[in-house]
Amino acid sequence: MANRRMLSKSISVSKKVSKLYEITQSYFPVLLYTWLHPHADDFGRYDADPFTIKHSIIPTFNVSEEDIGEALDKMKTVGLIKLWKKNEKSVLEIVGFEDHQIGLGKRTQSKYPNP
């Protein structure tokens, strides 16, 4: 897993990101979506468990696990992420992740199960 990820400036004009704000009327899901990127593995995957996200990505934010779960559901609704569960493990995958990442030719194997 990389220490850094690219976030394309096209995110500022993304219709899906705009729709995420429209349906939630909150910048929190938008911020969480962008902060998922550097934590994702080489396939754009990360643990979709709200507890894990709360304590690894936004530990200083005063948001509930329920808020995180709702934000993930809204991201899925607008097509920004895919969510699945396999062998009791909840996984998310950022849609189009590889389109904006440099150096993915040297991908490591994902520790997250395929959908």
Protein Blocks (a to p, Z undefined) as FASTA:
>chain_A
ZZbdcddfklmmgfklmmmmmmnopaklmmmmmmmmmmpcfkopacfbfklmmmmmmmmb
ccdfklmmmmmmmmmmnopaccddeehiacdddehklmmcghilmcccdfbdcZZ
